[in-house]
Amino acid sequence: MVQEYTKKKCLLARVQSRYGVKASVVCADAIIKSDWGSHKAAKKYNNLNLLEADDFWYGKSKDCDGMDYRAYECWFDYAADLSDH
């Protein structure tokens, strides 16, 4: 599981230059919040930082353990969303 998680985080490192997202900060935050990518929202919805779908979110969201989380089609969508913050 850790190897798969590391591959996904390497993708963020590659898109860092494209979107201006600091991969090291995103990785550290994601590791803590998603327990190395083992959280259901991280695995099923490509949301490693467990970003909630709040009133300002207009994209797809999915219920996971009673919380609405942002749901991304792919990792590039996830990285692009992070660059907006």
Secondary structure, DSSP 8 states (H G I E B T S, - for coil): -HHHHHHHHHHHHHHHHHH---HHHHHHHHHHHHTTTTSHHHHHHS-TT--B--TT--S-EEEETTEEEE--SSHHHHHHHHHT-
